[in-house]
């Protein structure tokens, strides 16, 4: 990550602390931007002695919060609603469609995003495009791997099973596999999402139906914009 982007993400993290209120329940997404915010949030909670509860989307973010030990962590299955979610994105198009799942936490991220009353996305300027053009992460049940890959090819996808450097399948924290599927330039992401999510064995798709309420763009020059 460029140092200027890191500076911008830090500025964004400080700016959005104004949305963190006492006794609120917040969700923390995964990835670099979310980790930066989680660090800043922990220091804010300590300094101002406020009480909040946080639901992490992955072990990565859980460990960031646990390290500082100022925020009470809770599990999503004890909740039916979250006040606000802070998260990053792998790509954002001009219609505010999000692609997520590069870190493998797309299932929990989508669950919490739909539980949240408000969503704030933080991303660096390289993530913003006119049309989505990166491979789409798809979390799948391992017993349907071959079937799903065949179905994805049938809708003009180019699926690849996500593996580690020893070519073993990467298993998510939920015990599932991930397929990354290329479609070239995606003209109608929500239509494509519906096609993929209806394939039996597909548990979550990295194109999210819910759109954010606010987006912060961290710029290469160290500044940021609010969209």
Residue, then its C-alpha position, 0 to 999 in steps of 0.5 A: x500500500x502506498x504511504x500516501x494512501x495509508x495517510x489518507x486512510x488514517x485521515x478517513x478513519x479519524x473523520x468517520x469517528x463522528x459516527x461512533x456513538x456511545x452504546x452503539x453496535x457496530x460491524x467491522x469489515x475485513x481488509x487493510x482499510x477496515x484494519x486501519x479503522x479498527x486501530x483508530x477506533x480502539x484508541x478513540x474508545x480508550x481516550x473517550x471512555x465510551x462503550x460500544x459493541x463490535x461484531x468482526x467479520x473475520x479473525x483478522x479484524x477480531x485480532x486487531x480489536x483484541x490486541x487493544x482490548x478496549x472494545x467489547x466483541x460480540x457474535x452476530x448470531x446474538x443480534x438482529x440489527x447493527x447500528x452501523x457497519x464500516x468496511x472496505x471494498x475490492x472494487x466500486x463502480x459508478x452506480x455504487x455496486x460493490x465487489x468484495x471477498x478478496x480476503x475471503x470474508x464475503x459471507x459474513x460481510x454480506x450478512x452483517x451488511x444486510x443487518x446494518x442500518x447504515x453502511x460506510x465504505x472506505x476505499x483507496x482511489x484505485x478501487x473506483x471504476x466505471x464498470x466492474x472488471x475484476x474476478x468475482x469471488x464466490x463462496x461455495x459448498x465444497x460438495x458442489x465445486x465441479x457442478x458450480x464451475x460448470x454452471x459458471x462456464x455456462x453463463x460465460x464465466x471463467x472460474x478458478x478455484x482459489x488455492x494457496x501457494x501449494x495449490x491446496x484449496x483455500x478454506x474460508x472461516x466458515x469451512x467453504x471454498x472460494x471460486x474467483x470467476x472472470x466475466x470481463x467488463x460487467x455491464x449489469x452486475x445485479x443481473x449477474x449476481x442473481x444468476x450466480x446466487x441461484x446456482x445450488x451450492x453457491x452460498x455467497x457472491x462477491x457482488x453485493x446487492x445492498x449499496x452503501x449509504x456513504x463512501x470515502x475515497x482515499x486519494x493518492x495525494x493523501x486527501x480524501x473525498x466523500x461520495 
